[in-house]
Amino acid sequence: MDKGKSAVAELAASLSDVRVTPRQNPKPKGFVPSASSFYSFSKKAKPRKLVSLCLGTLGLHLEDIITDISEFAAFFPPHIKLAILSIARRRRLLNDDILTSLAESSWEILDISGSEVTDIGLATVANVCSNLRAIDISRCEKVTTAGVSEIVSHCPSLEILRCGGCPRSEFTARRCLNLLKPKLNTLEEDSWEELDTLDIGGGAESLRWLVWPKIDDNSKETLAAECPRVTINPQPSPYDLSGSRVPVEALASIPLDHSIVEDIDPKTWAVSAAPRRPVFAPNPNAPPEIPIAERFRLAYVEREARLAPKRAKRERQQRRRAERDYVMNDIDARSIALAAQASRNLRKS
């Protein structure tokens, strides 16, 4: 009950921030607000969605349930899983176990930048999320060329790749240049029909935008010569050099998963810098701590046991009501009921 009250209190506090204040210092006649000021006002005045408020509360206590997230992740829809993944990344909690527990085949973007994800987790996600079109692996010190190779092999729709950001990631990016180059495989078959069932191409054939802020000159020249369709570090402009619009996901100044957590309170992941709770030595005489998943199950069982008598009473009332309506509406049933009542009266007399 205390947890429910606290959640309601946080929700009320979030909604209390959205209020209409009286206008002060009226603007002179003929004043036209700029587009930026109007945009900022509309953003401040827009209340957060209920789902975003719930995700914010969940994110504040994410470290308490992160170990059991695989047990209830299946109950969340894909977009909620992606939001939880983004919060976990911002709170420095993202690793292979969390990534593989939340992975969904319908995802199109994946931001694991600055996380503890390794090649094993990246390979698992590449097999599950084959529709990815934008990936951010920057500042991932545990991702090597093996993980990038899995992404390139299993994600044929990959258009945007973000890399670099730390010495280890810079080294990995330089070693992955050959993986990004489109190439033709040498095949020998007896007929065109047999060739039709094989992969004659390789490399990142769909790659169009590469975000690598500290790319060296040699790598830049190599990509420009062998991958002319790839735009390196696109700038925020309506169109790039090839005449196609630059997507927001390809802009280095905007996080790849910004649109996913845009409506969630930033205070959710601001607690990442807070000191962790002190871990005390377990008391051997104290009862073992119940996992949070088992707590949910026990709470559900207790609720079912509490509501069972009410449900049985409601079913009996509905059954009696249905029998009474049947007797009142059906002539034969009503005659039988009246005859039975008359017979009982005759026996008593």
N, C-alpha and C positions, 0 to 999 in steps of 0.2 A: 504493500500500500504506500509506503514511504517513497519507493522508486516511482510509482505512478504519480504521486503528488509532485515530486521533483521534476518529472518530465512535463507535467502540465504547467508548472511554474516557469520552466524554461521556455515553453511555447508561448505563454502569456507575455513573458519578458521580451521575446523576439517580436511579437506582434505589437507590443507597446511602443517599439521604436518607430513604427510607421504611424505618423500622426500629421495632421494638417496644421501648420502654424500660421498665425496671422501675418499678413504681408507687412513688412516694415520697409521704410525708405523707398517709397514708390518711385518708379523710374520716370524720367521726364517724358512728356508727350512726344510720340513719334519714335520711341526707343524700340529697336528690333533686336531681340536676343540672338546671340550667335548659335551656330549649330552645336558647338561643344557644350555651351551652358545648358541648352535645352536637353541635350542627351544626358548630361549629368543629373539634371533635375528629374528626368523620367526614370533614370536608374535608381535614384534615391527614393522616389515615391512609390516604386513598384514593390508590393509586399512579396515575401518569399512564399514559395509553394509549400504545402503541408509535407510533401515527400522530402523536400529539401530540409525542412526543419527536423524531420525524423532522422534523416541521414546525418545531419549535424550533431544531433544527440548521440547517435550511434558512433560517430567518428570520435567524439570526445572520450568514449570508453572503449575504443577499439582494442587497446592492448589487453583488456580483460577477457575478450572473447576471441582473440585472434587465434589462439591455439586450438579452439574447437570449431573454427569457421567451416571446416570441411564437412561437418555433420549437418549443418543447416543451410549451406550455400545453395543447395539444389532448390530450395524454396523461393529464392530470389529470381526475378526476371533478369535478362541480360544487361539492361541499362543500369539497374541497381548494382549489379556485380561490378560493372565498370566504374561506377562512382565510388564504391567501396575500395576498389583497387587504387583509384586516384588518391583517395584520402590516406590509404596505407602508405603509398609512395611518399606523400608529403610529410607523413609522420615518421619516416625512416623505419617502417615496419615491413616493407615489401621484400619477400624472398621467394625461393622456388616453391615452397609448400603453399603459400598464399596464392601465388600466381596460377599454379596448376589447379588449385581448388576452385578458383573463380573463372577460369577460362571458358569462353563461350564461342561456338562456331560462327555466330552472327556478328562478332566484333569486326570493325573495319579499321580502328585505330588502336594502338597499343603504346603507352608511355611508361617505360620502366627506368627512366633516366635517374641516375644517382641512387639506385637500389642495390640490393645484395643478390640480385638474380644472376644465376650462372648459366653456362651453356646447356646444362641438363634441363633446367626449367624453360629456357628459350626454345630448345628443340621440341619439348612436349607441347608448348603453346603453338609452335609452327605447324605441328601436325593437326592440332584441333582447330585453330583459327586460320584456315587457308584463304579466307577472304580479306585479309589485312591489306590495306592500301597505304597506311602511314605508320611508321614505327620510329620510336625515339629510344636509342640505346646509348645516348651520351652519358658520360661520367659513370659508366658501369665497368668497374675495374675487374669484375670476374667474368666478363663476356669476351670471348676470343673469336678467332676466325671460324672455329668450328660452329659456334652458335649462329654467326652471321650466314654461314653456308647453309644451315638448315632453314633459315628464314628465306633466303633467295631461292632455294630448291622447292619449298612447299608453299610459297606465297607468290603465285604468278601475277597477281594484281598489284604488287607493291609499286607505288608511285613516288612515295616520299620517304626518305631515310635521313634521320638525324644521328650524328655520331660526333666523336671528339669530346672535348671539354676537360679532360684530365690526361696526364702523361700516358697511362695505360691504354685509355680509349683512343688516344691519338695514334699510338703504335698499332693497335688493332685495326684502325681505319686505314692506315697506310698498307697494311698487309692484306686488306680485303679488296684492293683495287682490281685484281684479276677476277675476283668473284663478281664484281659489278659490271664488267665488260660483257656485252652480248657476243655470243660466239655460236658457231655451227659445229655440230658434232659429226664426226666421220663415221658413216654407217655403210654397211655393205649387205644388201639384201637382194633376193632374186627378182622381186617385182615391186611395182609402185604400191600395190595393195599392202604389202608387208611394211613398207616404209611409212604408210599412212598411220599405222598404229604405234609408231615409235616417236620419241622426242628428238627432233632434228636440231633444236635450238637449246641454248643454255644461257646462264647468266641472268642478270636483272634486266630482262627485256622491256618491262613496263616502267622502269625507273625514269622519272622526269625531273625530280627536284632532290638535290642533295644539300643538306644543311650541315656544314662543317666549318664553323667560324674560323678556326686556326689552321686551315688547310695550307700545306707548304706549296711552294711554286712548282716543284717537280710533279707532285700528284695532280695539281691543277692543270698543268700542261698535258699530262697523260690522259686525263679524263676529257679535256677539250678536244684532243686528237682522236681518241677512240670511242668516246661517247658524246658526240656533238649534240644529241637531243637532251642531255642532262644539264639542267641549269644549277649552278653551284651558288649557294647562299643568295637566293632571290631576295630582292628588296621589296618593301611594301608599296607596290604600285599597282594600278588597275590591270596592267598587262606586262608580260615579260618580253624578252627579245624575240621569242618565236611567235608572239601574237596571241597566246593563250593566257587566260586570267590566272594569276598566282593564287592558289588556295591559301586559306588562313593557316592551315596545318604546316605550310612550308615557310612560314615566317619565324625566324629565330627569336624575335622579341616576344612572341606569344607562346606559352606552354602548349604542347600538343593536346593535352587533355583539359584545356581551359574551358571549353564549351560544356564539358561534362559537369564540372564543379562550379560553374559560374554563378549559380543561384544558391550555393551553400555558403554559410557564414565562414569567412576565413579564420575565425577564432577556433574552428574545429581542428585545424592542423597547426595552429600557433602553439599548442601545448607540447609540440615535439621537442622544443628546447628545454622544457621543464625537467627537473631531476626526477629520475625514476623512484618509485616507492622503495623504501628500505626493505630488504629481505632479512627477516629474522630467522634464527635457527628454529626448526620445527620442534614443538613440544611432544615428546614421545607419549605422554598421557592424554594428549588432546585427540579428539576423534578426527579421522581423515576428512580433508576438505572435499566437498561434493563438487564435481565439475558443473559448469554452467548449463551444459546440455542436459544433464541429469536433473538439475533444478527446474528447467523448463518442463521436463517430462513429469516430474512429481507435482508441479503446480497444475498441469493439465489434468492429471489423475484426480487430484484433490477437487478441482472444479467440477469434473464430471460426477464425482461422488456427491458433491453438495447439490448439484442440480438434478440428480436422478429422481428424488421424491417429487419434486415439482413437475418434472416431465411426466411421471406416471400419473399424478393427479390430473394434469391437463389432458392426458389421453383418456382417462376414465370419464372426465366431463364431456369430452368430445364424443365418446362412444354413447353415453346416455342421451346427449342431445340429438345424435343421429337416430337413435332408436325412437325417441319421442317424436321427431319430425316424421319418421316413417309411419308411426302409428296414426298420427294426425292426418297425414295426406293419403294414406292407402285405406280404402273402405273395408276390404277384407281383414286387414290387420286390426283396424279399429273395432270391427265386429267381434273378432276373436278376443281382443282385450276386454271389451265390455262384457262378453259372455263369461270370461274367466272371473271378472270382478263380481258379477252376479252370483256365480257359483260359490265364491268365497263367502259372500254375504248370507247365502242360504245355509251353508254349513254352520256359520256362527249362530244363526237363529235356531 
